[in-house]
Amino acid sequence: MKYLLDTHAILWDAQGSQDLSNTAKTLMENEECFYSMASFWEIAIKQKLGKLDSTLSIIELENLC
């Protein structure tokens, strides 16, 4: 099966957050997952507005995915 990751899942996985469920972690590790470039656009906007406490750059996040 293939999965499209939501912005929160991308961030939570990159940050090692406990908000990401064990089921989601398992799926992300064992299944084919994709992300939308719109998620990175959303993250960049929130970072610029100061609404996101993430120290990872968009390039770092993309390399993690």
PDB file of N, CA, C and O in Angstrom:
ATOM      1  N   MET A   1       0.831  -1.178   0.000  1.00  0.00           N
ATOM      2  CA  MET A   1       0.000   0.000   0.000  1.00  0.00           C
ATOM      3  C   MET A   1       0.876   1.242   0.000  1.00  0.00           C
ATOM      4  O   MET A   1       2.019   1.195   0.454  1.00  0.00           O
ATOM      5  N   LYS A   2       0.354   2.349  -0.502  1.00  0.00           N
ATOM      6  CA  LYS A   2       1.068   3.620  -0.542  1.00  0.00           C
ATOM      7  C   LYS A   2       0.336   4.638   0.311  1.00  0.00           C
ATOM      8  O   LYS A   2      -0.893   4.634   0.385  1.00  0.00           O
ATOM      9  N   TYR A   3       1.101   5.511   0.954  1.00  0.00           N
ATOM     10  CA  TYR A   3       0.512   6.501   1.853  1.00  0.00           C
ATOM     11  C   TYR A   3       1.045   7.896   1.535  1.00  0.00           C
ATOM     12  O   TYR A   3       2.221   8.061   1.210  1.00  0.00           O
ATOM     13  N   LEU A   4       0.178   8.889   1.632  1.00  0.00           N
ATOM     14  CA  LEU A   4       0.564  10.282   1.499  1.00  0.00           C
ATOM     15  C   LEU A   4       0.636  10.863   2.911  1.00  0.00           C
ATOM     16  O   LEU A   4      -0.358  10.878   3.637  1.00  0.00           O
ATOM     17  N   LEU A   5       1.810  11.335   3.288  1.00  0.00           N
ATOM     18  CA  LEU A   5       2.008  11.843   4.641  1.00  0.00           C
ATOM     19  C   LEU A   5       1.477  13.259   4.780  1.00  0.00           C
ATOM     20  O   LEU A   5       1.628  14.094   3.889  1.00  0.00           O
ATOM     21  N   ASP A   6       0.871  13.497   5.887  1.00  0.00           N
ATOM     22  CA  ASP A   6       0.368  14.817   6.236  1.00  0.00           C
ATOM     23  C   ASP A   6       1.521  15.641   6.834  1.00  0.00           C
ATOM     24  O   ASP A   6       2.513  15.081   7.299  1.00  0.00           O
ATOM     25  N   THR A   7       1.382  16.942   6.815  1.00  0.00           N
ATOM     26  CA  THR A   7       2.443  17.833   7.302  1.00  0.00           C
ATOM     27  C   THR A   7       2.833  17.518   8.733  1.00  0.00           C
ATOM     28  O   THR A   7       4.019  17.497   9.059  1.00  0.00           O
ATOM     29  N   HIS A   8       1.850  17.272   9.595  1.00  0.00           N
ATOM     30  CA  HIS A   8       2.166  16.959  10.991  1.00  0.00           C
ATOM     31  C   HIS A   8       2.991  15.681  11.099  1.00  0.00           C
ATOM     32  O   HIS A   8       3.942  15.622  11.879  1.00  0.00           O
ATOM     33  N   ALA A   9       2.638  14.673  10.332  1.00  0.00           N
ATOM     34  CA  ALA A   9       3.384  13.408  10.383  1.00  0.00           C
ATOM     35  C   ALA A   9       4.836  13.623   9.981  1.00  0.00           C
ATOM     36  O   ALA A   9       5.738  13.049  10.592  1.00  0.00           O
ATOM     37  N   ILE A  10       5.069  14.434   8.971  1.00  0.00           N
ATOM     38  CA  ILE A  10       6.435  14.728   8.530  1.00  0.00           C
ATOM     39  C   ILE A  10       7.210  15.409   9.653  1.00  0.00           C
ATOM     40  O   ILE A  10       8.330  15.008   9.973  1.00  0.00           O
ATOM     41  N   LEU A  11       6.617  16.432  10.248  1.00  0.00           N
ATOM     42  CA  LEU A  11       7.285  17.168  11.322  1.00  0.00           C
ATOM     43  C   LEU A  11       7.504  16.296  12.555  1.00  0.00           C
ATOM     44  O   LEU A  11       8.596  16.273  13.123  1.00  0.00           O
ATOM     45  N   TRP A  12       6.469  15.587  12.959  1.00  0.00           N
ATOM     46  CA  TRP A  12       6.593  14.754  14.154  1.00  0.00           C
ATOM     47  C   TRP A  12       7.654  13.675  13.981  1.00  0.00           C
ATOM     48  O   TRP A  12       8.408  13.390  14.911  1.00  0.00           O
ATOM     49  N   ASP A  13       7.717  13.080  12.805  1.00  0.00           N
ATOM     50  CA  ASP A  13       8.723  12.058  12.547  1.00  0.00           C
ATOM     51  C   ASP A  13      10.115  12.675  12.577  1.00  0.00           C
ATOM     52  O   ASP A  13      11.023  12.111  13.186  1.00  0.00           O
ATOM     53  N   ALA A  14      10.298  13.817  11.935  1.00  0.00           N
ATOM     54  CA  ALA A  14      11.601  14.478  11.876  1.00  0.00           C
ATOM     55  C   ALA A  14      12.081  14.908  13.258  1.00  0.00           C
ATOM     56  O   ALA A  14      13.281  14.907  13.533  1.00  0.00           O
ATOM     57  N   GLN A  15      11.141  15.273  14.122  1.00  0.00           N
ATOM     58  CA  GLN A  15      11.484  15.753  15.455  1.00  0.00           C
ATOM     59  C   GLN A  15      11.480  14.649  16.507  1.00  0.00           C
ATOM     60  O   GLN A  15      11.788  14.898  17.673  1.00  0.00           O
ATOM     61  N   GLY A  16      11.131  13.431  16.098  1.00  0.00           N
ATOM     62  CA  GLY A  16      11.072  12.326  17.056  1.00  0.00           C
ATOM     63  C   GLY A  16       9.990  12.526  18.103  1.00  0.00           C
ATOM     64  O   GLY A  16      10.135  12.090  19.245  1.00  0.00           O
ATOM     65  N   SER A  17       8.914  13.180  17.719  1.00  0.00           N
ATOM     66  CA  SER A  17       7.828  13.520  18.633  1.00  0.00           C
ATOM     67  C   SER A  17       7.031  12.294  19.072  1.00  0.00           C
ATOM     68  O   SER A  17       6.841  11.342  18.315  1.00  0.00           O
ATOM     69  N   GLN A  18       6.582  12.351  20.301  1.00  0.00           N
ATOM     70  CA  GLN A  18       5.715  11.301  20.843  1.00  0.00           C
ATOM     71  C   GLN A  18       4.294  11.432  20.317  1.00  0.00           C
ATOM     72  O   GLN A  18       3.470  10.547  20.543  1.00  0.00           O
ATOM     73  N   ASP A  19       3.994  12.525  19.617  1.00  0.00           N
ATOM     74  CA  ASP A  19       2.658  12.730  19.045  1.00  0.00           C
ATOM     75  C   ASP A  19       2.382  11.789  17.875  1.00  0.00           C
ATOM     76  O   ASP A  19       1.225  11.556  17.526  1.00  0.00           O
ATOM     77  N   LEU A  20       3.443  11.246  17.267  1.00  0.00           N
ATOM     78  CA  LEU A  20       3.284  10.313  16.158  1.00  0.00           C
ATOM     79  C   LEU A  20       3.006   8.922  16.740  1.00  0.00           C
ATOM     80  O   LEU A  20       3.803   8.392  17.515  1.00  0.00           O
ATOM     81  N   SER A  21       1.886   8.350  16.363  1.00  0.00           N
ATOM     82  CA  SER A  21       1.499   7.057  16.922  1.00  0.00           C
ATOM     83  C   SER A  21       2.444   5.946  16.478  1.00  0.00           C
ATOM     84  O   SER A  21       3.131   6.067  15.464  1.00  0.00           O
ATOM     85  N   ASN A  22       2.469   4.869  17.247  1.00  0.00           N
ATOM     86  CA  ASN A  22       3.292   3.716  16.893  1.00  0.00           C
ATOM     87  C   ASN A  22       2.848   3.126  15.560  1.00  0.00           C
ATOM     88  O   ASN A  22       3.675   2.654  14.781  1.00  0.00           O
ATOM     89  N   THR A  23       1.553   3.153  15.301  1.00  0.00           N
ATOM     90  CA  THR A  23       1.033   2.647  14.032  1.00  0.00           C
ATOM     91  C   THR A  23       1.590   3.462  12.873  1.00  0.00           C
ATOM     92  O   THR A  23       2.027   2.904  11.867  1.00  0.00           O
ATOM     93  N   ALA A  24       1.572   4.779  13.017  1.00  0.00           N
ATOM     94  CA  ALA A  24       2.099   5.654  11.964  1.00  0.00           C
ATOM     95  C   ALA A  24       3.597   5.430  11.771  1.00  0.00           C
ATOM     96  O   ALA A  24       4.074   5.370  10.638  1.00  0.00           O
ATOM     97  N   LYS A  25       4.338   5.308  12.866  1.00  0.00           N
ATOM     98  CA  LYS A  25       5.783   5.059  12.777  1.00  0.00           C
ATOM     99  C   LYS A  25       6.057   3.771  12.018  1.00  0.00           C
ATOM    100  O   LYS A  25       6.930   3.723  11.152  1.00  0.00           O
ATOM    101  N   THR A  26       5.313   2.738  12.345  1.00  0.00           N
ATOM    102  CA  THR A  26       5.495   1.446  11.685  1.00  0.00           C
ATOM    103  C   THR A  26       5.191   1.544  10.199  1.00  0.00           C
ATOM    104  O   THR A  26       5.944   1.030   9.372  1.00  0.00           O
ATOM    105  N   LEU A  27       4.097   2.199   9.862  1.00  0.00           N
ATOM    106  CA  LEU A  27       3.745   2.384   8.444  1.00  0.00           C
ATOM    107  C   LEU A  27       4.828   3.159   7.701  1.00  0.00           C
ATOM    108  O   LEU A  27       5.191   2.811   6.577  1.00  0.00           O
ATOM    109  N   MET A  28       5.332   4.197   8.325  1.00  0.00           N
ATOM    110  CA  MET A  28       6.335   5.028   7.672  1.00  0.00           C
ATOM    111  C   MET A  28       7.648   4.267   7.479  1.00  0.00           C
ATOM    112  O   MET A  28       8.387   4.531   6.531  1.00  0.00           O
ATOM    113  N   GLU A  29       7.930   3.343   8.361  1.00  0.00           N
ATOM    114  CA  GLU A  29       9.159   2.553   8.263  1.00  0.00           C
ATOM    115  C   GLU A  29       9.029   1.401   7.267  1.00  0.00           C
ATOM    116  O   GLU A  29      10.013   1.019   6.634  1.00  0.00           O
ATOM    117  N   ASN A  30       7.825   0.847   7.125  1.00  0.00           N
ATOM    118  CA  ASN A  30       7.659  -0.382   6.364  1.00  0.00           C
ATOM    119  C   ASN A  30       6.871  -0.271   5.069  1.00  0.00           C
ATOM    120  O   ASN A  30       6.815  -1.229   4.298  1.00  0.00           O
ATOM    121  N   GLU A  31       6.271   0.864   4.822  1.00  0.00           N
ATOM    122  CA  GLU A  31       5.441   1.022   3.627  1.00  0.00           C
ATOM    123  C   GLU A  31       5.984   2.141   2.753  1.00  0.00           C
ATOM    124  O   GLU A  31       6.826   2.927   3.187  1.00  0.00           O
ATOM    125  N   GLU A  32       5.506   2.204   1.541  1.00  0.00           N
ATOM    126  CA  GLU A  32       5.913   3.258   0.623  1.00  0.00           C
ATOM    127  C   GLU A  32       5.119   4.520   0.942  1.00  0.00           C
ATOM    128  O   GLU A  32       3.898   4.560   0.791  1.00  0.00           O
ATOM    129  N   CYS A  33       5.833   5.543   1.385  1.00  0.00           N
ATOM    130  CA  CYS A  33       5.186   6.787   1.780  1.00  0.00           C
ATOM    131  C   CYS A  33       5.656   7.933   0.892  1.00  0.00           C
ATOM    132  O   CYS A  33       6.807   7.980   0.457  1.00  0.00           O
ATOM    133  N   PHE A  34       4.740   8.845   0.639  1.00  0.00           N
ATOM    134  CA  PHE A  34       5.015  10.011  -0.185  1.00  0.00           C
ATOM    135  C   PHE A  34       4.639  11.260   0.602  1.00  0.00           C
ATOM    136  O   PHE A  34       3.909  11.196   1.591  1.00  0.00           O
ATOM    137  N   TYR A  35       5.143  12.372   0.150  1.00  0.00           N
ATOM    138  CA  TYR A  35       4.767  13.645   0.746  1.00  0.00           C
ATOM    139  C   TYR A  35       4.474  14.624  -0.376  1.00  0.00           C
ATOM    140  O   TYR A  35       4.939  14.461  -1.504  1.00  0.00           O
ATOM    141  N   SER A  36       3.709  15.624  -0.053  1.00  0.00           N
ATOM    142  CA  SER A  36       3.370  16.661  -1.022  1.00  0.00           C
ATOM    143  C   SER A  36       4.326  17.829  -0.825  1.00  0.00           C
ATOM    144  O   SER A  36       4.660  18.182   0.306  1.00  0.00           O
ATOM    145  N   MET A  37       4.760  18.421  -1.918  1.00  0.00           N
ATOM    146  CA  MET A  37       5.589  19.625  -1.811  1.00  0.00           C
ATOM    147  C   MET A  37       4.811  20.743  -1.113  1.00  0.00           C
ATOM    148  O   MET A  37       5.407  21.664  -0.555  1.00  0.00           O
ATOM    149  N   ALA A  38       3.490  20.658  -1.146  1.00  0.00           N
ATOM    150  CA  ALA A  38       2.667  21.649  -0.442  1.00  0.00           C
ATOM    151  C   ALA A  38       2.922  21.600   1.061  1.00  0.00           C
ATOM    152  O   ALA A  38       2.799  22.619   1.741  1.00  0.00           O
ATOM    153  N   SER A  39       3.277  20.427   1.587  1.00  0.00           N
ATOM    154  CA  SER A  39       3.603  20.320   3.014  1.00  0.00           C
ATOM    155  C   SER A  39       4.831  21.156   3.343  1.00  0.00           C
ATOM    156  O   SER A  39       4.862  21.844   4.363  1.00  0.00           O
ATOM    157  N   PHE A  40       5.846  21.097   2.478  1.00  0.00           N
ATOM    158  CA  PHE A  40       7.048  21.893   2.713  1.00  0.00           C
ATOM    159  C   PHE A  40       6.769  23.382   2.540  1.00  0.00           C
ATOM    160  O   PHE A  40       7.359  24.212   3.232  1.00  0.00           O
ATOM    161  N   TRP A  41       5.886  23.714   1.634  1.00  0.00           N
ATOM    162  CA  TRP A  41       5.460  25.100   1.448  1.00  0.00           C
ATOM    163  C   TRP A  41       4.778  25.584   2.729  1.00  0.00           C
ATOM    164  O   TRP A  41       5.056  26.682   3.212  1.00  0.00           O
ATOM    165  N   GLU A  42       3.883  24.754   3.275  1.00  0.00           N
ATOM    166  CA  GLU A  42       3.180  25.095   4.518  1.00  0.00           C
ATOM    167  C   GLU A  42       4.167  25.279   5.666  1.00  0.00           C
ATOM    168  O   GLU A  42       4.041  26.223   6.446  1.00  0.00           O
ATOM    169  N   ILE A  43       5.142  24.391   5.776  1.00  0.00           N
ATOM    170  CA  ILE A  43       6.141  24.475   6.841  1.00  0.00           C
ATOM    171  C   ILE A  43       6.954  25.759   6.704  1.00  0.00           C
ATOM    172  O   ILE A  43       7.193  26.450   7.694  1.00  0.00           O
ATOM    173  N   ALA A  44       7.378  26.078   5.488  1.00  0.00           N
ATOM    174  CA  ALA A  44       8.171  27.293   5.265  1.00  0.00           C
ATOM    175  C   ALA A  44       7.402  28.551   5.651  1.00  0.00           C
ATOM    176  O   ALA A  44       7.961  29.460   6.264  1.00  0.00           O
ATOM    177  N   ILE A  45       6.134  28.604   5.296  1.00  0.00           N
ATOM    178  CA  ILE A  45       5.303  29.763   5.654  1.00  0.00           C
ATOM    179  C   ILE A  45       5.179  29.881   7.166  1.00  0.00           C
ATOM    180  O   ILE A  45       5.336  30.970   7.718  1.00  0.00           O
ATOM    181  N   LYS A  46       4.898  28.770   7.838  1.00  0.00           N
ATOM    182  CA  LYS A  46       4.744  28.812   9.300  1.00  0.00           C
ATOM    183  C   LYS A  46       6.058  29.185   9.986  1.00  0.00           C
ATOM    184  O   LYS A  46       6.048  29.901  10.988  1.00  0.00           O
ATOM    185  N   GLN A  47       7.191  28.706   9.455  1.00  0.00           N
ATOM    186  CA  GLN A  47       8.484  29.086  10.023  1.00  0.00           C
ATOM    187  C   GLN A  47       8.704  30.588   9.870  1.00  0.00           C
ATOM    188  O   GLN A  47       9.118  31.256  10.818  1.00  0.00           O
ATOM    189  N   LYS A  48       8.431  31.117   8.689  1.00  0.00           N
ATOM    190  CA  LYS A  48       8.638  32.543   8.422  1.00  0.00           C
ATOM    191  C   LYS A  48       7.763  33.419   9.323  1.00  0.00           C
ATOM    192  O   LYS A  48       8.187  34.493   9.752  1.00  0.00           O
ATOM    193  N   LEU A  49       6.534  32.954   9.609  1.00  0.00           N
ATOM    194  CA  LEU A  49       5.615  33.708  10.465  1.00  0.00           C
ATOM    195  C   LEU A  49       5.896  33.507  11.955  1.00  0.00           C
ATOM    196  O   LEU A  49       5.275  34.151  12.801  1.00  0.00           O
ATOM    197  N   GLY A  50       6.838  32.606  12.272  1.00  0.00           N
ATOM    198  CA  GLY A  50       7.159  32.335  13.675  1.00  0.00           C
ATOM    199  C   GLY A  50       6.121  31.478  14.369  1.00  0.00           C
ATOM    200  O   GLY A  50       6.046  31.472  15.598  1.00  0.00           O
ATOM    201  N   LYS A  51       5.318  30.750  13.600  1.00  0.00           N
ATOM    202  CA  LYS A  51       4.261  29.918  14.170  1.00  0.00           C
ATOM    203  C   LYS A  51       4.675  28.454  14.305  1.00  0.00           C
ATOM    204  O   LYS A  51       3.857  27.603  14.654  1.00  0.00           O
ATOM    205  N   LEU A  52       5.946  28.162  14.027  1.00  0.00           N
ATOM    206  CA  LEU A  52       6.399  26.786  14.068  1.00  0.00           C
ATOM    207  C   LEU A  52       7.728  26.720  14.798  1.00  0.00           C
ATOM    208  O   LEU A  52       8.694  27.381  14.416  1.00  0.00           O
ATOM    209  N   ASP A  53       7.767  25.919  15.847  1.00  0.00           N
ATOM    210  CA  ASP A  53       8.992  25.737  16.618  1.00  0.00           C
ATOM    211  C   ASP A  53       9.795  24.576  16.048  1.00  0.00           C
ATOM    212  O   ASP A  53       9.913  23.520  16.670  1.00  0.00           O
ATOM    213  N   SER A  54      10.337  24.782  14.875  1.00  0.00           N
ATOM    214  CA  SER A  54      11.152  23.761  14.231  1.00  0.00           C
ATOM    215  C   SER A  54      12.472  24.376  13.826  1.00  0.00           C
ATOM    216  O   SER A  54      12.509  25.414  13.166  1.00  0.00           O
ATOM    217  N   THR A  55      13.548  23.737  14.222  1.00  0.00           N
ATOM    218  CA  THR A  55      14.866  24.248  13.867  1.00  0.00           C
ATOM    219  C   THR A  55      15.372  23.627  12.570  1.00  0.00           C
ATOM    220  O   THR A  55      16.425  24.017  12.065  1.00  0.00           O
ATOM    221  N   LEU A  56      14.629  22.662  12.027  1.00  0.00           N
ATOM    222  CA  LEU A  56      15.035  22.010  10.791  1.00  0.00           C
ATOM    223  C   LEU A  56      14.667  22.865   9.581  1.00  0.00           C
ATOM    224  O   LEU A  56      13.563  23.403   9.496  1.00  0.00           O
ATOM    225  N   SER A  57      15.595  22.980   8.664  1.00  0.00           N
ATOM    226  CA  SER A  57      15.309  23.710   7.431  1.00  0.00           C
ATOM    227  C   SER A  57      14.503  22.813   6.496  1.00  0.00           C
ATOM    228  O   SER A  57      14.402  21.605   6.710  1.00  0.00           O
ATOM    229  N   ILE A  58      13.944  23.408   5.479  1.00  0.00           N
ATOM    230  CA  ILE A  58      13.173  22.648   4.486  1.00  0.00           C
ATOM    231  C   ILE A  58      14.072  21.619   3.812  1.00  0.00           C
ATOM    232  O   ILE A  58      13.650  20.488   3.569  1.00  0.00           O
ATOM    233  N   ILE A  59      15.292  22.000   3.512  1.00  0.00           N
ATOM    234  CA  ILE A  59      16.221  21.050   2.866  1.00  0.00           C
ATOM    235  C   ILE A  59      16.504  19.878   3.791  1.00  0.00           C
ATOM    236  O   ILE A  59      16.540  18.735   3.335  1.00  0.00           O
ATOM    237  N   GLU A  60      16.707  20.132   5.082  1.00  0.00           N
ATOM    238  CA  GLU A  60      16.943  19.048   6.040  1.00  0.00           C
ATOM    239  C   GLU A  60      15.722  18.126   6.131  1.00  0.00           C
ATOM    240  O   GLU A  60      15.859  16.904   6.163  1.00  0.00           O
ATOM    241  N   LEU A  61      14.540  18.720   6.171  1.00  0.00           N
ATOM    242  CA  LEU A  61      13.325  17.910   6.226  1.00  0.00           C
ATOM    243  C   LEU A  61      13.177  17.056   4.974  1.00  0.00           C
ATOM    244  O   LEU A  61      12.833  15.877   5.061  1.00  0.00           O
ATOM    245  N   GLU A  62      13.433  17.637   3.828  1.00  0.00           N
ATOM    246  CA  GLU A  62      13.297  16.888   2.579  1.00  0.00           C
ATOM    247  C   GLU A  62      14.284  15.719   2.531  1.00  0.00           C
ATOM    248  O   GLU A  62      13.953  14.644   2.031  1.00  0.00           O
ATOM    249  N   ASN A  63      15.481  15.931   3.045  1.00  0.00           N
ATOM    250  CA  ASN A  63      16.473  14.861   3.073  1.00  0.00           C
ATOM    251  C   ASN A  63      16.083  13.733   4.026  1.00  0.00           C
ATOM    252  O   ASN A  63      16.484  12.586   3.831  1.00  0.00           O
ATOM    253  N   LEU A  64      15.307  14.056   5.046  1.00  0.00           N
ATOM    254  CA  LEU A  64      14.837  13.023   5.986  1.00  0.00           C
ATOM    255  C   LEU A  64      13.729  12.160   5.386  1.00  0.00           C
ATOM    256  O   LEU A  64      13.570  10.995   5.750  1.00  0.00           O
ATOM    257  N   CYS A  65      12.967  12.746   4.464  1.00  0.00           N
ATOM    258  CA  CYS A  65      11.819  12.031   3.898  1.00  0.00           C
ATOM    259  C   CYS A  65      12.235  11.041   2.877  1.00  0.00           C
ATOM    260  O   CYS A  65      11.389  10.355   2.303  1.00  0.00           O
TER     261      CYS A  65
END
